[in-house]
Amino acid sequence: MILKLKDGEVKIELFNDIAPKHVERIKKLADEGLYDNVVFHRVIDGFMAQTGDVKFGNSSSKDFDLNKAGMGASNLPDLPAEFNDLPHEKGTVSMARSSDPNSANSQFFICFEPAPFLDRQYTVFGKVIEGMEYVDKIKRGKGSNGSVTDPDKIISFRSS
């Protein structure tokens, strides 16, 4: 997959053999253009950048609401967890969810640094293999929850 950011292109390898339902969902939403213009609503320095709220996080949509970004999802049903043994390390791409392990839908995050406390509790479905330097330039949020005012956004996200 190619994730276009303001500073450059990020190539992401997907792990279809380990998280097939999550990979299928990400590819479907991406190839329908639903991630285009979606903001990185939660970005915590030394931890991760979260995006993918296709309902409230799309800056070009009539439903865009930065105060609600992170609360929305796609119109598709939530996914059952596909937890695995892949570690959350720099460049890991993993699905965001609520406290319900089977609530992943459209939101995902990219780790800036190792986060072993997330291992086997969130579905890892991919890894940045090129362009991590562009992920590292995503605007960070303020405060403990990492909410971002005037956030960076996905320019486009497509299967390569």
Contacts in CASP RR format, 6 or more apart in sequence:
PFRMAT RR
TARGET T0000
AUTHOR 0000-0000-0000
METHOD contacts of the structure
MODEL  1
MILKLKDGEVKIELFNDIAPKHVERIKKLADEGLYDNVVFHRVIDGFMAQ
TGDVKFGNSSSKDFDLNKAGMGASNLPDLPAEFNDLPHEKGTVSMARSSD
PNSANSQFFICFEPAPFLDRQYTVFGKVIEGMEYVDKIKRGKGSNGSVTD
PDKIISFRSS
1 11 0 8 1.000
1 12 0 8 1.000
1 14 0 8 1.000
1 26 0 8 1.000
1 27 0 8 1.000
1 30 0 8 1.000
1 157 0 8 1.000
1 158 0 8 1.000
1 159 0 8 1.000
1 160 0 8 1.000
2 9 0 8 1.000
2 10 0 8 1.000
2 11 0 8 1.000
2 12 0 8 1.000
2 156 0 8 1.000
2 157 0 8 1.000
2 158 0 8 1.000
2 159 0 8 1.000
2 160 0 8 1.000
3 9 0 8 1.000
3 10 0 8 1.000
3 11 0 8 1.000
3 12 0 8 1.000
3 154 0 8 1.000
3 156 0 8 1.000
3 157 0 8 1.000
4 10 0 8 1.000
4 154 0 8 1.000
4 155 0 8 1.000
4 156 0 8 1.000
4 157 0 8 1.000
5 134 0 8 1.000
5 135 0 8 1.000
5 137 0 8 1.000
5 138 0 8 1.000
5 152 0 8 1.000
5 154 0 8 1.000
5 155 0 8 1.000
6 137 0 8 1.000
6 152 0 8 1.000
6 153 0 8 1.000
6 155 0 8 1.000
7 133 0 8 1.000
7 134 0 8 1.000
7 137 0 8 1.000
8 131 0 8 1.000
8 134 0 8 1.000
9 130 0 8 1.000
9 131 0 8 1.000
9 134 0 8 1.000
10 128 0 8 1.000
10 130 0 8 1.000
10 131 0 8 1.000
10 132 0 8 1.000
10 134 0 8 1.000
10 135 0 8 1.000
11 128 0 8 1.000
11 129 0 8 1.000
11 130 0 8 1.000
11 131 0 8 1.000
11 160 0 8 1.000
12 93 0 8 1.000
12 126 0 8 1.000
12 127 0 8 1.000
12 128 0 8 1.000
12 129 0 8 1.000
13 126 0 8 1.000
13 127 0 8 1.000
13 129 0 8 1.000
14 23 0 8 1.000
14 26 0 8 1.000
14 27 0 8 1.000
14 125 0 8 1.000
14 126 0 8 1.000
15 23 0 8 1.000
15 84 0 8 1.000
15 86 0 8 1.000
15 124 0 8 1.000
15 125 0 8 1.000
15 126 0 8 1.000
15 127 0 8 1.000
16 23 0 8 1.000
16 24 0 8 1.000
18 82 0 8 1.000
18 84 0 8 1.000
18 86 0 8 1.000
18 124 0 8 1.000
18 125 0 8 1.000
19 82 0 8 1.000
19 84 0 8 1.000
19 123 0 8 1.000
19 124 0 8 1.000
19 125 0 8 1.000
19 126 0 8 1.000
20 82 0 8 1.000
21 79 0 8 1.000
21 80 0 8 1.000
21 82 0 8 1.000
22 79 0 8 1.000
22 82 0 8 1.000
22 95 0 8 1.000
22 104 0 8 1.000
22 123 0 8 1.000
22 125 0 8 1.000
23 125 0 8 1.000
23 126 0 8 1.000
25 74 0 8 1.000
25 76 0 8 1.000
25 79 0 8 1.000
25 105 0 8 1.000
25 106 0 8 1.000
26 108 0 8 1.000
26 125 0 8 1.000
27 159 0 8 1.000
28 76 0 8 1.000
29 35 0 8 1.000
29 54 0 8 1.000
29 74 0 8 1.000
29 76 0 8 1.000
29 106 0 8 1.000
30 157 0 8 1.000
30 158 0 8 1.000
30 159 0 8 1.000
31 158 0 8 1.000
31 159 0 8 1.000
33 156 0 8 1.000
33 157 0 8 1.000
33 158 0 8 1.000
34 54 0 8 1.000
34 58 0 8 1.000
34 74 0 8 1.000
34 106 0 8 1.000
35 51 0 8 1.000
35 52 0 8 1.000
35 54 0 8 1.000
35 154 0 8 1.000
35 156 0 8 1.000
35 157 0 8 1.000
36 58 0 8 1.000
36 60 0 8 1.000
36 154 0 8 1.000
36 155 0 8 1.000
36 156 0 8 1.000
36 157 0 8 1.000
37 58 0 8 1.000
37 59 0 8 1.000
37 60 0 8 1.000
37 61 0 8 1.000
37 153 0 8 1.000
37 154 0 8 1.000
37 155 0 8 1.000
38 51 0 8 1.000
38 52 0 8 1.000
38 53 0 8 1.000
38 54 0 8 1.000
38 57 0 8 1.000
38 58 0 8 1.000
38 59 0 8 1.000
38 153 0 8 1.000
38 154 0 8 1.000
39 51 0 8 1.000
39 53 0 8 1.000
39 57 0 8 1.000
39 58 0 8 1.000
39 59 0 8 1.000
39 66 0 8 1.000
39 69 0 8 1.000
39 148 0 8 1.000
39 151 0 8 1.000
39 152 0 8 1.000
39 153 0 8 1.000
39 154 0 8 1.000
40 49 0 8 1.000
40 50 0 8 1.000
40 51 0 8 1.000
40 138 0 8 1.000
40 139 0 8 1.000
40 148 0 8 1.000
40 151 0 8 1.000
40 152 0 8 1.000
40 153 0 8 1.000
40 154 0 8 1.000
41 50 0 8 1.000
41 51 0 8 1.000
41 53 0 8 1.000
41 57 0 8 1.000
41 66 0 8 1.000
41 69 0 8 1.000
41 70 0 8 1.000
41 147 0 8 1.000
41 148 0 8 1.000
41 151 0 8 1.000
42 49 0 8 1.000
42 50 0 8 1.000
42 70 0 8 1.000
42 109 0 8 1.000
42 141 0 8 1.000
42 145 0 8 1.000
42 146 0 8 1.000
42 147 0 8 1.000
42 148 0 8 1.000
43 49 0 8 1.000
43 50 0 8 1.000
43 138 0 8 1.000
43 139 0 8 1.000
43 140 0 8 1.000
43 141 0 8 1.000
43 146 0 8 1.000
43 148 0 8 1.000
43 151 0 8 1.000
43 152 0 8 1.000
44 140 0 8 1.000
44 141 0 8 1.000
44 145 0 8 1.000
44 146 0 8 1.000
45 112 0 8 1.000
45 140 0 8 1.000
45 141 0 8 1.000
46 112 0 8 1.000
46 113 0 8 1.000
47 111 0 8 1.000
47 112 0 8 1.000
47 113 0 8 1.000
47 115 0 8 1.000
48 109 0 8 1.000
48 110 0 8 1.000
48 111 0 8 1.000
48 112 0 8 1.000
48 115 0 8 1.000
49 109 0 8 1.000
49 110 0 8 1.000
49 112 0 8 1.000
49 135 0 8 1.000
49 138 0 8 1.000
50 70 0 8 1.000
50 96 0 8 1.000
50 107 0 8 1.000
50 108 0 8 1.000
50 109 0 8 1.000
51 107 0 8 1.000
51 108 0 8 1.000
51 109 0 8 1.000
51 153 0 8 1.000
51 154 0 8 1.000
52 70 0 8 1.000
52 96 0 8 1.000
52 106 0 8 1.000
52 107 0 8 1.000
52 108 0 8 1.000
52 154 0 8 1.000
53 69 0 8 1.000
53 70 0 8 1.000
53 71 0 8 1.000
53 72 0 8 1.000
53 73 0 8 1.000
53 106 0 8 1.000
53 107 0 8 1.000
54 72 0 8 1.000
54 73 0 8 1.000
54 74 0 8 1.000
54 106 0 8 1.000
55 63 0 8 1.000
55 72 0 8 1.000
55 73 0 8 1.000
55 74 0 8 1.000
55 106 0 8 1.000
56 63 0 8 1.000
56 64 0 8 1.000
56 65 0 8 1.000
56 68 0 8 1.000
56 69 0 8 1.000
56 70 0 8 1.000
56 71 0 8 1.000
56 72 0 8 1.000
57 63 0 8 1.000
57 64 0 8 1.000
57 65 0 8 1.000
57 66 0 8 1.000
57 68 0 8 1.000
57 69 0 8 1.000
57 70 0 8 1.000
57 72 0 8 1.000
58 64 0 8 1.000
59 153 0 8 1.000
66 149 0 8 1.000
66 151 0 8 1.000
69 151 0 8 1.000
70 96 0 8 1.000
70 107 0 8 1.000
72 105 0 8 1.000
72 106 0 8 1.000
72 107 0 8 1.000
73 105 0 8 1.000
73 106 0 8 1.000
73 107 0 8 1.000
74 105 0 8 1.000
74 106 0 8 1.000
76 105 0 8 1.000
76 106 0 8 1.000
77 105 0 8 1.000
78 100 0 8 1.000
78 102 0 8 1.000
78 103 0 8 1.000
78 104 0 8 1.000
78 105 0 8 1.000
79 95 0 8 1.000
79 102 0 8 1.000
79 104 0 8 1.000
79 105 0 8 1.000
79 123 0 8 1.000
80 102 0 8 1.000
81 97 0 8 1.000
81 101 0 8 1.000
81 102 0 8 1.000
81 104 0 8 1.000
81 123 0 8 1.000
82 123 0 8 1.000
82 125 0 8 1.000
83 101 0 8 1.000
83 120 0 8 1.000
83 121 0 8 1.000
83 122 0 8 1.000
83 123 0 8 1.000
84 120 0 8 1.000
84 123 0 8 1.000
84 124 0 8 1.000
85 119 0 8 1.000
85 120 0 8 1.000
86 92 0 8 1.000
86 119 0 8 1.000
86 124 0 8 1.000
87 114 0 8 1.000
87 116 0 8 1.000
87 119 0 8 1.000
87 124 0 8 1.000
88 94 0 8 1.000
88 111 0 8 1.000
88 114 0 8 1.000
88 115 0 8 1.000
88 116 0 8 1.000
88 118 0 8 1.000
88 119 0 8 1.000
88 122 0 8 1.000
88 124 0 8 1.000
89 111 0 8 1.000
89 113 0 8 1.000
89 114 0 8 1.000
89 115 0 8 1.000
90 111 0 8 1.000
90 112 0 8 1.000
90 113 0 8 1.000
90 114 0 8 1.000
90 132 0 8 1.000
91 110 0 8 1.000
91 111 0 8 1.000
91 112 0 8 1.000
91 127 0 8 1.000
91 128 0 8 1.000
91 132 0 8 1.000
91 135 0 8 1.000
92 110 0 8 1.000
92 111 0 8 1.000
92 115 0 8 1.000
92 124 0 8 1.000
92 126 0 8 1.000
92 127 0 8 1.000
92 128 0 8 1.000
93 108 0 8 1.000
93 109 0 8 1.000
93 110 0 8 1.000
93 124 0 8 1.000
93 125 0 8 1.000
93 126 0 8 1.000
93 127 0 8 1.000
93 128 0 8 1.000
94 108 0 8 1.000
94 109 0 8 1.000
94 111 0 8 1.000
94 118 0 8 1.000
94 122 0 8 1.000
94 123 0 8 1.000
94 124 0 8 1.000
94 125 0 8 1.000
94 126 0 8 1.000
95 104 0 8 1.000
95 107 0 8 1.000
95 108 0 8 1.000
95 122 0 8 1.000
95 123 0 8 1.000
95 125 0 8 1.000
96 104 0 8 1.000
96 107 0 8 1.000
96 108 0 8 1.000
96 109 0 8 1.000
96 122 0 8 1.000
97 103 0 8 1.000
97 104 0 8 1.000
97 105 0 8 1.000
97 107 0 8 1.000
97 122 0 8 1.000
101 121 0 8 1.000
104 122 0 8 1.000
104 123 0 8 1.000
108 125 0 8 1.000
110 128 0 8 1.000
110 135 0 8 1.000
112 135 0 8 1.000
112 136 0 8 1.000
128 135 0 8 1.000
138 152 0 8 1.000
139 148 0 8 1.000
139 150 0 8 1.000
139 151 0 8 1.000
139 152 0 8 1.000
140 146 0 8 1.000
140 148 0 8 1.000
141 147 0 8 1.000
141 148 0 8 1.000
141 149 0 8 1.000
141 151 0 8 1.000
142 148 0 8 1.000
142 149 0 8 1.000
END
